[in-house]
Amino acid sequence: VYDIDQAEMLMTGGGLRLTTPSQVLTARDSLEYWSQKRMAVARGNAVAVTTDARRLAADVLVAFIEEDQPAAPRPVVPPQGGAEPPGAGSKLKRMEAYGNVEARTATDIVRGDRAVYLPATGVARVLGNVRVTSGQNQINGPAADVNMRTGVTRMLADPGARVQGVIMPNSGADAGPPAAGQPGVKR
């Protein structure tokens, strides 16, 4: 459905996708696009993936888009054969994620209640019941900064509070020197 007066598009059905030169935004339930507000909303198993495989998923993703290169104002035209599709010639300015948020890096999975991702810095701040999982290790806290470019995640604690976690020891030869009187592994 496209509202010409409001320049709003609502898509439902299968294979919902909004593509910019550097990101793909998909959704299961609906995908809304407001060209005058330069905003898209993906609902239901919403996933944003960048060309370099950074991934942010949530129940709802709200993308704020800006023109890649500022251009003269142009009239809003409904998508038709040959017309420029929504998202073309633009880039992601900011993304907000709500409900069952999951940010993935090469080594970590970070889950929380909500997040804000800024592509310019590559950092996603995940908030509310945050769980950082790396292999068998897990750290829990109120917030975390996830650098989606470097893969480094930093857990943040409230003032006077502590983060909690379970860190599994390494096994095998990397377990450290044996205790006195016990057989050891030669290195």
Secondary structure, DSSP 4 states (H G I P E B T S, - for coil): -EETTTTEEEEESSSEEEE-SSEEEEESSEEEEETTTTEEEEEEEEEEEETT--EEEEEEEEEEEEESS-----------TTSPPTTTTEEEEEEEEEEEEEEE-SS-EEEEEEEEEETTTTEEEEEEEEEEEETTEEEEEEEEEEETTT--EEEE--TT---EEE-PPP-GGGG-PPPTTS-----
